[in-house]
Amino acid sequence: MHKVGDIPTFDAIEVMKKYGIDLNNHRATNIKDAPIEEMDLILCATNSHKVAVRNLYPELADKIYTIKEYASLAKEGLGYDISDPWGYGMPTYQKCATEIENCLEKIVEKL
């Protein structure tokens, strides 16, 4: 498999090891290179990402949500965005991972 895109940061790799996930071979993928039209659900980390994806694929608007929105955690002043840990230290990466984990637990219950 040809690897393209950015590699994960050291902190991301280390935090995800705690979840039993190996990011060493992970690479970022451009949405334009993904089969997005075939997806049943498209979850974005931030509201600005959601808006950008909806602008690119308006016909898929009913499938596009932020992670927190779909997990029903975007209310009660929690906002729509998952914090971006890039450029911060390990504690910020761990906080972000915990935030995503909490959302995924709610999403799994929903599905």
N, CA, C and O atoms as a GROMACS GRO file, in nm:
protein
  444
    1MET      N    1   0.084  -0.118   0.000
    1MET     CA    2   0.000   0.000   0.000
    1MET      C    3   0.089   0.124   0.000
    1MET      O    4   0.181   0.134   0.080
    2HIS      N    5   0.062   0.217  -0.087
    2HIS     CA    6   0.138   0.340  -0.097
    2HIS      C    7   0.092   0.437   0.011
    2HIS      O    8  -0.027   0.468   0.020
    3LYS      N    9   0.186   0.485   0.091
    3LYS     CA   10   0.152   0.575   0.200
    3LYS      C   11   0.161   0.719   0.154
    3LYS      O   12   0.261   0.760   0.094
    4VAL      N   13   0.058   0.796   0.181
    4VAL     CA   14   0.055   0.937   0.146
    4VAL      C   15   0.009   1.015   0.268
    4VAL      O   16  -0.046   0.958   0.362
    5GLY      N   17   0.030   1.143   0.267
    5GLY     CA   18  -0.020   1.227   0.375
    5GLY      C   19   0.071   1.233   0.494
    5GLY      O   20   0.173   1.164   0.502
    6ASP      N   21   0.031   1.319   0.587
    6ASP     CA   22   0.111   1.342   0.707
    6ASP      C   23   0.111   1.220   0.797
    6ASP      O   24   0.015   1.143   0.803
    7ILE      N   25   0.222   1.204   0.869
    7ILE     CA   26   0.232   1.098   0.968
    7ILE      C   27   0.184   1.152   1.102
    7ILE      O   28   0.183   1.273   1.123
    8PRO      N   29   0.143   1.065   1.194
    8PRO     CA   30   0.100   1.112   1.326
    8PRO      C   31   0.219   1.166   1.406
    8PRO      O   32   0.334   1.129   1.381
    9THR      N   33   0.189   1.252   1.499
    9THR     CA   34   0.294   1.303   1.587
    9THR      C   35   0.336   1.194   1.685
    9THR      O   36   0.263   1.097   1.706
   10PHE      N   37   0.453   1.211   1.744
   10PHE     CA   38   0.500   1.117   1.845
   10PHE      C   39   0.400   1.106   1.959
   10PHE      O   40   0.368   0.996   2.004
   11ASP      N   41   0.348   1.221   2.006
   11ASP     CA   42   0.252   1.220   2.117
   11ASP      C   43   0.125   1.144   2.081
   11ASP      O   44   0.072   1.070   2.164
   12ALA      N   45   0.076   1.160   1.959
   12ALA     CA   46  -0.043   1.087   1.915
   12ALA      C   47  -0.016   0.937   1.916
   12ALA      O   48  -0.099   0.858   1.962
   13ILE      N   49   0.099   0.898   1.865
   13ILE     CA   50   0.135   0.755   1.863
   13ILE      C   51   0.140   0.699   2.004
   13ILE      O   52   0.088   0.590   2.030
   14GLU      N   53   0.202   0.773   2.096
   14GLU     CA   54   0.216   0.726   2.234
   14GLU      C   55   0.081   0.718   2.306
   14GLU      O   56   0.055   0.620   2.376
   15VAL      N   57  -0.003   0.818   2.291
   15VAL     CA   58  -0.134   0.817   2.357
   15VAL      C   59  -0.219   0.702   2.305
   15VAL      O   60  -0.287   0.636   2.384
   16MET      N   61  -0.218   0.678   2.176
   16MET     CA   62  -0.302   0.573   2.120
   16MET      C   63  -0.254   0.433   2.159
   16MET      O   64  -0.333   0.339   2.157
   17LYS      N   65  -0.127   0.419   2.192
   17LYS     CA   66  -0.078   0.289   2.242
   17LYS      C   67  -0.155   0.248   2.368
   17LYS      O   68  -0.178   0.129   2.391
   18LYS      N   69  -0.195   0.347   2.448
   18LYS     CA   70  -0.271   0.318   2.571
   18LYS      C   71  -0.408   0.258   2.540
   18LYS      O   72  -0.470   0.196   2.625
   19TYR      N   73  -0.454   0.278   2.417
   19TYR     CA   74  -0.582   0.223   2.373
   19TYR      C   75  -0.563   0.097   2.288
   19TYR      O   76  -0.659   0.043   2.234
   20GLY      N   77  -0.439   0.051   2.278
   20GLY     CA   78  -0.409  -0.068   2.199
   20GLY      C   79  -0.411  -0.042   2.049
   20GLY      O   80  -0.431  -0.135   1.970
   21ILE      N   81  -0.390   0.083   2.010
   21ILE     CA   82  -0.393   0.120   1.869
   21ILE      C   83  -0.253   0.161   1.825
   21ILE      O   84  -0.190   0.246   1.888
   22ASP      N   85  -0.205   0.101   1.718
   22ASP     CA   86  -0.073   0.132   1.663
   22ASP      C   87  -0.090   0.228   1.545
   22ASP      O   88  -0.141   0.189   1.440
   23LEU      N   89  -0.046   0.350   1.562
   23LEU     CA   90  -0.057   0.451   1.457
   23LEU      C   91   0.068   0.462   1.370
   23LEU      O   92   0.076   0.550   1.284
   24ASN      N   93   0.165   0.375   1.389
   24ASN     CA   94   0.292   0.388   1.317
   24ASN      C   95   0.276   0.385   1.165
   24ASN      O   96   0.353   0.450   1.094
   25ASN      N   97   0.180   0.312   1.114
   25ASN     CA   98   0.160   0.304   0.970
   25ASN      C   99   0.047   0.394   0.920
   25ASN      O  100   0.014   0.393   0.801
   26HIS      N  101  -0.012   0.470   1.010
   26HIS     CA  102  -0.123   0.559   0.972
   26HIS      C  103  -0.071   0.681   0.896
   26HIS      O  104   0.036   0.734   0.926
   27ARG      N  105  -0.147   0.723   0.797
   27ARG     CA  106  -0.118   0.845   0.722
   27ARG      C  107  -0.249   0.919   0.701
   27ARG      O  108  -0.354   0.858   0.685
   28ALA      N  109  -0.241   1.050   0.702
   28ALA     CA  110  -0.358   1.132   0.674
   28ALA      C  111  -0.404   1.106   0.531
   28ALA      O  112  -0.322   1.082   0.443
   29THR      N  113  -0.534   1.113   0.510
   29THR     CA  114  -0.592   1.094   0.378
   29THR      C  115  -0.674   1.217   0.341
   29THR      O  116  -0.752   1.266   0.423
   30ASN      N  117  -0.658   1.265   0.221
   30ASN     CA  118  -0.739   1.377   0.174
   30ASN      C  119  -0.878   1.325   0.144
   30ASN      O  120  -0.894   1.220   0.082
   31ILE      N  121  -0.978   1.399   0.189
   31ILE     CA  122  -1.118   1.357   0.171
   31ILE      C  123  -1.151   1.335   0.023
   31ILE      O  124  -1.236   1.252  -0.010
   32LYS      N  125  -1.085   1.409  -0.064
   32LYS     CA  126  -1.110   1.393  -0.208
   32LYS      C  127  -1.058   1.261  -0.261
   32LYS      O  128  -1.095   1.219  -0.371
   33ASP      N  129  -0.971   1.193  -0.183
   33ASP     CA  130  -0.918   1.064  -0.224
   33ASP      C  131  -0.993   0.947  -0.159
   33ASP      O  132  -0.958   0.831  -0.180
   34ALA      N  133  -1.096   0.978  -0.080
   34ALA     CA  134  -1.173   0.876  -0.011
   34ALA      C  135  -1.306   0.853  -0.083
   34ALA      O  136  -1.357   0.944  -0.148
   35PRO      N  137  -1.361   0.733  -0.072
   35PRO     CA  138  -1.491   0.705  -0.136
   35PRO      C  139  -1.607   0.759  -0.052
   35PRO      O  140  -1.695   0.684  -0.010
   36ILE      N  141  -1.607   0.888  -0.028
   36ILE     CA  142  -1.703   0.951   0.063
   36ILE      C  143  -1.848   0.930   0.020
   36ILE      O  144  -1.937   0.919   0.105
   37GLU      N  145  -1.873   0.924  -0.109
   37GLU     CA  146  -2.010   0.906  -0.158
   37GLU      C  147  -2.069   0.772  -0.113
   37GLU      O  148  -2.191   0.758  -0.106
   38GLU      N  149  -1.984   0.674  -0.083
   38GLU     CA  150  -2.029   0.541  -0.043
   38GLU      C  151  -2.051   0.528   0.108
   38GLU      O  152  -2.102   0.426   0.154
   39MET      N  153  -2.013   0.629   0.184
   39MET     CA  154  -2.020   0.622   0.329
   39MET      C  155  -2.162   0.649   0.380
   39MET      O  156  -2.235   0.731   0.325
   40ASP      N  157  -2.198   0.577   0.485
   40ASP     CA  158  -2.330   0.594   0.548
   40ASP      C  159  -2.331   0.710   0.647
   40ASP      O  160  -2.436   0.769   0.673
   41LEU      N  161  -2.215   0.740   0.703
   41LEU     CA  162  -2.203   0.841   0.806
   41LEU      C  163  -2.066   0.906   0.796
   41LEU      O  164  -1.966   0.837   0.779
   42ILE      N  165  -2.062   1.039   0.805
   42ILE     CA  166  -1.937   1.113   0.796
   42ILE      C  167  -1.927   1.199   0.922
   42ILE      O  168  -2.006   1.291   0.942
   43LEU      N  169  -1.828   1.168   1.006
   43LEU     CA  170  -1.810   1.239   1.132
   43LEU      C  171  -1.687   1.328   1.124
   43LEU      O  172  -1.578   1.282   1.088
   44CYS      N  173  -1.705   1.453   1.158
   44CYS     CA  174  -1.598   1.553   1.152
   44CYS      C  175  -1.557   1.594   1.292
   44CYS      O  176  -1.638   1.591   1.385
   45ALA      N  177  -1.430   1.631   1.307
   45ALA     CA  178  -1.379   1.671   1.439
   45ALA      C  179  -1.430   1.808   1.481
   45ALA      O  180  -1.451   1.833   1.600
   46THR      N  181  -1.451   1.896   1.385
   46THR     CA  182  -1.494   2.032   1.419
   46THR      C  183  -1.610   2.077   1.331
   46THR      O  184  -1.634   2.021   1.224
   47ASN      N  185  -1.678   2.179   1.377
   47ASN     CA  186  -1.788   2.234   1.299
   47ASN      C  187  -1.737   2.295   1.169
   47ASN      O  188  -1.805   2.285   1.066
   48SER      N  189  -1.620   2.356   1.171
   48SER     CA  190  -1.565   2.413   1.047
   48SER      C  191  -1.534   2.303   0.945
   48SER      O  192  -1.550   2.323   0.825
   49HIS      N  193  -1.490   2.186   0.993
   49HIS     CA  194  -1.469   2.072   0.902
   49HIS      C  195  -1.602   2.028   0.843
   49HIS      O  196  -1.612   2.000   0.724
   50LYS      N  197  -1.705   2.021   0.928
   50LYS     CA  198  -1.838   1.980   0.882
   50LYS      C  199  -1.889   2.074   0.773
   50LYS      O  200  -1.940   2.029   0.671
   51VAL      N  201  -1.874   2.203   0.794
   51VAL     CA  202  -1.919   2.301   0.695
   51VAL      C  203  -1.841   2.284   0.565
   51VAL      O  204  -1.899   2.290   0.457
   52ALA      N  205  -1.711   2.264   0.576
   52ALA     CA  206  -1.628   2.246   0.456
   52ALA      C  207  -1.669   2.122   0.378
   52ALA      O  208  -1.676   2.125   0.255
   53VAL      N  209  -1.694   2.011   0.448
   53VAL     CA  210  -1.735   1.886   0.382
   53VAL      C  211  -1.872   1.903   0.317
   53VAL      O  212  -1.895   1.857   0.205
   54ARG      N  213  -1.963   1.969   0.387
   54ARG     CA  214  -2.096   1.993   0.329
   54ARG      C  215  -2.088   2.082   0.206
   54ARG      O  216  -2.165   2.066   0.112
   55ASN      N  217  -1.995   2.177   0.206
   55ASN     CA  218  -1.977   2.262   0.088
   55ASN      C  219  -1.922   2.182  -0.030
   55ASN      O  220  -1.960   2.208  -0.145
   56LEU      N  221  -1.835   2.086  -0.004
   56LEU     CA  222  -1.780   2.001  -0.110
   56LEU      C  223  -1.881   1.898  -0.160
   56LEU      O  224  -1.884   1.864  -0.278
   57TYR      N  225  -1.963   1.848  -0.067
   57TYR     CA  226  -2.057   1.740  -0.098
   57TYR      C  227  -2.196   1.774  -0.046
   57TYR      O  228  -2.244   1.708   0.046
   58PRO      N  229  -2.262   1.874  -0.102
   58PRO     CA  230  -2.393   1.915  -0.051
   58PRO      C  231  -2.497   1.803  -0.058
   58PRO      O  232  -2.591   1.802   0.022
   59GLU      N  233  -2.483   1.712  -0.151
   59GLU     CA  234  -2.577   1.601  -0.164
   59GLU      C  235  -2.567   1.501  -0.049
   59GLU      O  236  -2.655   1.417  -0.032
   60LEU      N  237  -2.461   1.510   0.031
   60LEU     CA  238  -2.441   1.420   0.144
   60LEU      C  239  -2.469   1.488   0.278
   60LEU      O  240  -2.438   1.433   0.383
   61ALA      N  241  -2.527   1.607   0.275
   61ALA     CA  242  -2.544   1.689   0.396
   61ALA      C  243  -2.613   1.615   0.510
   61ALA      O  244  -2.580   1.636   0.626
   62ASP      N  245  -2.709   1.528   0.478
   62ASP     CA  246  -2.781   1.457   0.584
   62ASP      C  247  -2.700   1.345   0.649
   62ASP      O  248  -2.748   1.280   0.742
   63LYS      N  249  -2.579   1.321   0.600
   63LYS     CA  250  -2.491   1.219   0.657
   63LYS      C  251  -2.373   1.280   0.733
   63LYS      O  252  -2.292   1.206   0.791
   64ILE      N  253  -2.361   1.412   0.733
   64ILE     CA  254  -2.242   1.478   0.786
   64ILE      C  255  -2.273   1.546   0.919
   64ILE      O  256  -2.364   1.628   0.929
   65TYR      N  257  -2.196   1.511   1.021
   65TYR     CA  258  -2.213   1.564   1.156
   65TYR      C  259  -2.075   1.587   1.218
   65TYR      O  260  -1.974   1.535   1.170
   66THR      N  261  -2.071   1.666   1.326
   66THR     CA  262  -1.951   1.663   1.408
   66THR      C  263  -1.963   1.541   1.499
   66THR      O  264  -2.073   1.490   1.522
   67ILE      N  265  -1.850   1.494   1.549
   67ILE     CA  266  -1.851   1.377   1.637
   67ILE      C  267  -1.938   1.405   1.759
   67ILE      O  268  -2.021   1.323   1.798
   68LYS      N  269  -1.917   1.523   1.820
   68LYS     CA  270  -1.995   1.557   1.940
   68LYS      C  271  -2.143   1.572   1.908
   68LYS      O  272  -2.228   1.534   1.989
   69GLU      N  273  -2.174   1.628   1.795
   69GLU     CA  274  -2.314   1.645   1.755
   69GLU      C  275  -2.382   1.509   1.743
   69GLU      O  276  -2.491   1.489   1.796
   70TYR      N  277  -2.318   1.416   1.673
   70TYR     CA  278  -2.377   1.283   1.653
   70TYR      C  279  -2.386   1.205   1.784
   70TYR      O  280  -2.477   1.125   1.802
   71ALA      N  281  -2.292   1.230   1.874
   71ALA     CA  282  -2.292   1.164   2.004
   71ALA      C  283  -2.389   1.230   2.101
   71ALA      O  284  -2.403   1.187   2.216
   72SER      N  285  -2.456   1.336   2.056
   72SER     CA  286  -2.547   1.416   2.139
   72SER      C  287  -2.475   1.477   2.259
   72SER      O  288  -2.533   1.489   2.367
   73LEU      N  289  -2.349   1.514   2.240
   73LEU     CA  290  -2.270   1.579   2.345
   73LEU      C  291  -2.239   1.723   2.309
   73LEU      O  292  -2.160   1.788   2.378
   74ALA      N  293  -2.298   1.774   2.204
   74ALA     CA  294  -2.271   1.910   2.160
   74ALA      C  295  -2.359   2.011   2.229
   74ALA      O  296  -2.351   2.131   2.200
   75LYS      N  297  -2.443   1.966   2.320
   75LYS     CA  298  -2.530   2.058   2.390
   75LYS      C  299  -2.472   2.090   2.527
   75LYS      O  300  -2.360   2.048   2.559
   76GLU      N  301  -2.544   2.163   2.605
   76GLU     CA  302  -2.504   2.198   2.740
   76GLU      C  303  -2.370   2.270   2.745
   76GLU      O  304  -2.291   2.248   2.836
   77GLY      N  305  -2.345   2.355   2.646
   77GLY     CA  306  -2.225   2.438   2.646
   77GLY      C  307  -2.096   2.366   2.615
   77GLY      O  308  -1.988   2.422   2.633
   78LEU      N  309  -2.104   2.242   2.569
   78LEU     CA  310  -1.982   2.168   2.539
   78LEU      C  311  -1.925   2.200   2.401
   78LEU      O  312  -1.812   2.162   2.371
   79GLY      N  313  -2.000   2.269   2.318
   79GLY     CA  314  -1.952   2.303   2.185
   79GLY      C  315  -1.957   2.185   2.090
   79GLY      O  316  -1.994   2.074   2.128
   80TYR      N  317  -1.920   2.211   1.966
   80TYR     CA  318  -1.924   2.109   1.862
   80TYR      C  319  -1.787   2.050   1.829
   80TYR      O  320  -1.778   1.946   1.763
   81ASP      N  321  -1.681   2.114   1.875
   81ASP     CA  322  -1.547   2.077   1.831
   81ASP      C  323  -1.474   1.984   1.927
   81ASP      O  324  -1.485   1.996   2.049
   82ILE      N  325  -1.400   1.891   1.869
   82ILE     CA  326  -1.301   1.813   1.943
   82ILE      C  327  -1.176   1.900   1.944
   82ILE      O  328  -1.137   1.953   1.840
   83SER      N  329  -1.114   1.916   2.058
   83SER     CA  330  -0.994   1.998   2.068
   83SER      C  331  -0.884   1.945   1.976
   83SER      O  332  -0.865   1.824   1.964
   84ASP      N  333  -0.813   2.035   1.912
   84ASP     CA  334  -0.702   1.996   1.825
   84ASP      C  335  -0.574   1.996   1.907
   84ASP      O  336  -0.530   2.102   1.950
   85PRO      N  337  -0.513   1.880   1.929
   85PRO     CA  338  -0.396   1.873   2.014
   85PRO      C  339  -0.263   1.910   1.945
   85PRO      O  340  -0.160   1.923   2.010
   86TRP      N  341  -0.266   1.925   1.813
   86TRP     CA  342  -0.142   1.945   1.739
   86TRP      C  343  -0.067   2.067   1.792
   86TRP      O  344  -0.124   2.175   1.807
   87GLY      N  345   0.061   2.047   1.822
   87GLY     CA  346   0.145   2.155   1.871
   87GLY      C  347   0.147   2.166   2.023
   87GLY      O  348   0.219   2.249   2.079
   88TYR      N  349   0.068   2.084   2.090
   88TYR     CA  350   0.064   2.085   2.236
   88TYR      C  351   0.128   1.957   2.288
   88TYR      O  352   0.164   1.870   2.209
   89GLY      N  353   0.142   1.945   2.417
   89GLY     CA  354   0.208   1.830   2.477
   89GLY      C  355   0.118   1.711   2.501
   89GLY      O  356   0.000   1.712   2.466
   90MET      N  357   0.178   1.610   2.561
   90MET     CA  358   0.110   1.484   2.587
   90MET      C  359  -0.020   1.501   2.666
   90MET      O  360  -0.118   1.433   2.634
   91PRO      N  361  -0.028   1.588   2.768
   91PRO     CA  362  -0.155   1.601   2.840
   91PRO      C  363  -0.271   1.645   2.749
   91PRO      O  364  -0.384   1.601   2.768
   92THR      N  365  -0.243   1.730   2.652
   92THR     CA  366  -0.347   1.776   2.560
   92THR      C  367  -0.389   1.664   2.468
   92THR      O  368  -0.508   1.650   2.437
   93TYR      N  369  -0.295   1.583   2.423
   93TYR     CA  370  -0.328   1.467   2.339
   93TYR      C  371  -0.414   1.368   2.417
   93TYR      O  372  -0.509   1.311   2.364
   94GLN      N  373  -0.380   1.347   2.545
   94GLN     CA  374  -0.459   1.255   2.626
   94GLN      C  375  -0.600   1.309   2.647
   94GLN      O  376  -0.697   1.233   2.641
   95LYS      N  377  -0.612   1.440   2.672
   95LYS     CA  378  -0.745   1.501   2.690
   95LYS      C  379  -0.828   1.484   2.562
   95LYS      O  380  -0.947   1.452   2.570
   96CYS      N  381  -0.767   1.505   2.448
   96CYS     CA  382  -0.836   1.490   2.320
   96CYS      C  383  -0.880   1.345   2.301
   96CYS      O  384  -0.993   1.320   2.259
   97ALA      N  385  -0.792   1.250   2.332
   97ALA     CA  386  -0.826   1.108   2.317
   97ALA      C  387  -0.943   1.070   2.408
   97ALA      O  388  -1.031   0.995   2.369
   98THR      N  389  -0.942   1.123   2.529
   98THR     CA  390  -1.052   1.096   2.623
   98THR      C  391  -1.182   1.155   2.571
   98THR      O  392  -1.288   1.093   2.583
   99GLU      N  393  -1.173   1.274   2.515
   99GLU     CA  394  -1.291   1.341   2.458
   99GLU      C  395  -1.351   1.257   2.344
   99GLU      O  396  -1.472   1.239   2.336
  100ILE      N  397  -1.264   1.206   2.258
  100ILE     CA  398  -1.309   1.121   2.147
  100ILE      C  399  -1.366   0.990   2.200
  100ILE      O  400  -1.470   0.944   2.152
  101GLU      N  401  -1.300   0.932   2.298
  101GLU     CA  402  -1.348   0.806   2.356
  101GLU      C  403  -1.488   0.824   2.414
  101GLU      O  404  -1.575   0.739   2.393
  102ASN      N  405  -1.512   0.932   2.487
  102ASN     CA  406  -1.644   0.957   2.544
  102ASN      C  407  -1.750   0.968   2.434
  102ASN      O  408  -1.860   0.915   2.449
  103CYS      N  409  -1.716   1.035   2.326
  103CYS     CA  410  -1.810   1.047   2.214
  103CYS      C  411  -1.836   0.912   2.150
  103CYS      O  412  -1.951   0.878   2.122
  104LEU      N  413  -1.731   0.835   2.128
  104LEU     CA  414  -1.748   0.705   2.064
  104LEU      C  415  -1.832   0.610   2.147
  104LEU      O  416  -1.908   0.530   2.093
  105GLU      N  417  -1.819   0.618   2.279
  105GLU     CA  418  -1.904   0.534   2.364
  105GLU      C  419  -2.051   0.566   2.343
  105GLU      O  420  -2.134   0.476   2.335
  106LYS      N  421  -2.083   0.695   2.333
  106LYS     CA  422  -2.222   0.738   2.309
  106LYS      C  423  -2.269   0.697   2.170
  106LYS      O  424  -2.384   0.656   2.152
  107ILE      N  425  -2.180   0.708   2.072
  107ILE     CA  426  -2.216   0.673   1.934
  107ILE      C  427  -2.242   0.523   1.923
  107ILE      O  428  -2.337   0.482   1.857
  108VAL      N  429  -2.160   0.442   1.986
  108VAL     CA  430  -2.180   0.297   1.982
  108VAL      C  431  -2.314   0.261   2.045
  108VAL      O  432  -2.385   0.175   1.993
  109GLU      N  433  -2.350   0.326   2.155
  109GLU     CA  434  -2.481   0.303   2.216
  109GLU      C  435  -2.593   0.340   2.119
  109GLU      O  436  -2.696   0.272   2.112
  110LYS      N  437  -2.572   0.447   2.045
  110LYS     CA  438  -2.673   0.497   1.951
  110LYS      C  439  -2.692   0.403   1.832
  110LYS      O  440  -2.803   0.386   1.783
  111LEU      N  441  -2.583   0.343   1.787
  111LEU     CA  442  -2.590   0.255   1.670
  111LEU      C  443  -2.647   0.121   1.710
  111LEU      O  444  -2.661   0.032   1.625
   0.00000   0.00000   0.00000
